[in-house]
Amino acid sequence: MQAIITHEMADFDGLAGCVAASKLYPEARSRSPRVDVGAALELVGGGGHPSAGAAIVHHADVAALRRGLLEALRSGPPRVVRVADVMSSPVRTVAPDMMLAHLRDSLRTWRHTGVPVVDDGRLVGIVSRRDVERAERDGRLHLPVSSCMSHNVKTTTLDTTLDDALELMTAADVGRLPVLRDGRLVGILSRSDLLRVLYAQAGALG
């Protein structure tokens, strides 16, 4: 029952993770890749993996257990999270010759705000919902995606840190970054996903 409660608590909005203890049996869950609860519980005699951990603590009272857990969580810096940990993959893409009217309907169905444009496996552009809305106002929905896509695409790599990715997004004023490996598209990182991870961690141990 405790494991179920801990899991449900971890799903609360704004929490990067949580620890629950019945008597002296703490269990922890993390939904942020920056918070490694397994490593924290190792310091109080338990263990696990980054997203879940447990321990059996002997010869301690509840207050001492709470102090020990807080010290364990605060003893090490958050894990450095890279784009590969957060990106979405595989990536939904469109071809440059797709009609904008079709893309408009597809974006609504997918609930996407933008999508990479790929030609013969090569990233050639990116098109956003704003681009399509502008084309619709101008009566250009009969034209292909290539007529309004952005050609100068800002991209990132698997090993880029989230802080660096956010800095690039902010400087370029874009909401998503295609992720490349050896020139091939392997994922996409959205601003909303990135901020959710960064700000969950900012409030986790405050």
C-alpha positions in Angstrom: 0.0 0.0 0.0 2.8 2.4 0.8 4.4 1.9 -2.6 1.1 2.7 -4.2 0.7 5.9 -2.1 4.2 7.0 -2.9 3.7 6.5 -6.6 0.4 8.5 -6.5 2.0 11.3 -4.6 4.9 11.5 -7.1 2.3 12.3 -9.8 1.2 15.5 -8.1 1.8 18.6 -10.2 4.9 20.6 -9.2 6.7 17.6 -7.5 9.9 16.3 -8.9 9.7 13.4 -6.5 8.6 12.4 -3.1 9.6 10.1 -0.1 7.1 8.3 2.1 7.9 6.2 5.2 5.9 3.8 7.2 7.7 3.3 10.5 11.3 3.0 9.3 10.8 1.8 5.8 11.2 4.8 3.4 10.3 4.5 -0.2 10.9 7.2 -2.8 9.8 8.0 -6.3 11.2 10.6 -8.8 9.7 11.8 -12.0 12.5 14.2 -12.8 15.7 12.8 -14.4 17.6 15.3 -12.4 16.6 13.8 -9.0 18.2 10.4 -8.3 16.3 9.0 -5.4 18.1 5.6 -5.6 21.5 7.3 -4.9 20.0 9.3 -2.0 18.6 6.2 -0.3 21.9 4.4 -0.6 23.2 7.0 1.9 20.7 5.8 4.5 21.3 2.1 3.9 19.0 1.4 1.0 19.2 1.7 -2.7 17.4 1.5 -6.0 17.6 3.3 -9.3 17.2 7.0 -10.3 13.4 6.9 -10.4 12.6 4.6 -7.4 14.3 3.5 -4.3 13.7 2.0 -0.8 15.4 1.3 2.4 15.1 -0.5 5.8 16.5 1.8 8.5 17.5 0.2 11.8 18.0 1.9 15.2 16.6 5.3 14.2 13.5 7.3 15.1 11.2 9.1 12.6 12.7 12.5 13.2 16.2 11.1 12.7 15.1 9.3 9.5 13.6 12.5 8.1 16.8 14.5 8.8 18.9 11.7 7.2 16.8 11.6 4.1 16.9 15.4 3.6 20.6 15.4 4.1 21.0 12.6 1.6 18.9 14.4 -1.0 20.8 17.6 -0.5 24.3 16.1 -0.2 24.9 15.9 -3.9 24.0 18.2 -6.8 21.2 17.2 -9.2 22.3 15.0 -12.0 23.3 16.8 -15.1 20.5 16.0 -17.6 21.2 16.0 -21.3 18.9 16.3 -24.3 18.9 12.5 -24.8 17.2 12.1 -21.4 14.3 14.3 -22.2 13.7 14.4 -26.0 10.8 12.8 -27.7 11.7 9.9 -30.1 10.8 8.8 -32.7 9.9 12.1 -34.3 6.8 12.8 -36.4 7.9 14.5 -39.6 6.4 15.8 -42.8 7.6 16.0 -46.4 8.3 19.4 -48.1 5.7 18.7 -50.8 2.8 18.1 -48.3 0.0 20.6 -48.9 -0.4 23.2 -46.1 -4.1 22.4 -45.8 -3.2 18.8 -45.0 -0.6 19.9 -42.5 -3.1 22.2 -40.8 -5.4 19.3 -40.2 -2.6 17.0 -39.2 -1.2 19.4 -36.6 -4.7 19.7 -35.0 -5.0 15.9 -34.9 -1.5 15.5 -33.5 -1.8 18.5 -31.1 1.6 19.6 -32.2 2.7 23.2 -32.5 5.3 22.4 -35.1 7.0 19.7 -36.9 10.4 19.0 -38.7 10.4 18.8 -42.5 12.4 15.9 -43.8 13.3 15.0 -47.4 14.9 11.7 -48.2 15.9 11.3 -44.5 17.6 14.7 -44.4 16.3 17.6 -42.2 15.5 20.5 -44.6 13.4 22.7 -42.5 10.8 23.2 -39.7 7.3 24.5 -39.9 5.2 25.8 -37.0 1.5 26.2 -36.4 2.0 30.0 -36.6 3.5 29.5 -40.1 0.4 27.6 -41.2 -2.0 30.0 -39.6 -0.3 32.9 -41.5 -0.6 31.0 -44.7 -4.2 30.3 -44.1 -4.9 34.0 -43.5 -3.1 34.8 -46.8 -5.0 32.1 -48.8 -2.0 30.0 -49.4 -3.1 26.6 -48.0 -3.0 25.1 -51.5 0.8 25.5 -51.5 3.3 22.9 -50.2 5.0 23.0 -46.8 8.2 24.1 -48.5 6.6 27.5 -49.3 6.5 28.6 -45.7 8.9 26.4 -43.7 11.9 27.9 -42.0 15.2 26.8 -43.7 17.6 28.1 -41.0 16.8 25.4 -38.4 18.4 25.5 -35.0 19.4 22.0 -33.9 21.0 20.4 -30.9 22.7 17.1 -30.1 22.1 14.2 -27.7 24.9 15.3 -25.3 23.9 18.9 -25.0 22.8 19.9 -21.5 19.3 21.1 -20.9 20.6 24.5 -19.7 22.5 25.0 -22.9 19.5 23.8 -25.0 17.3 26.4 -23.1 19.8 29.1 -23.8 19.8 28.3 -27.5 16.0 28.2 -27.6 15.8 31.5 -25.9 18.4 33.2 -28.1 16.8 31.9 -31.3 13.2 32.4 -30.0 12.1 28.9 -31.0 9.8 26.4 -29.2 11.5 23.2 -30.3 14.9 21.9 -31.3 15.4 18.9 -33.6 18.1 16.6 -32.2 20.7 15.3 -34.6 23.2 12.4 -34.4 25.7 12.2 -37.3 23.5 14.5 -39.2 20.4 12.4 -38.9 17.2 13.4 -37.0 16.8 11.2 -33.9 14.5 13.2 -31.6 13.0 16.6 -30.9 13.1 18.7 -27.7 10.2 21.0 -26.9 10.5 24.1 -24.7 7.6 22.8 -22.5 9.3 19.5 -21.8 12.6 21.2 -21.1 11.1 23.8 -18.7 9.0 21.1 -16.9 12.2 19.2 -16.0 14.3 22.3 -15.1 11.7 23.9 -12.9 10.5 20.7 -11.3 14.1 20.4 -10.1 14.3 24.0 -9.0 11.4 23.4 -6.6 12.2 19.9 -5.5 14.4 20.6 -2.6 13.4 24.2 -1.7 
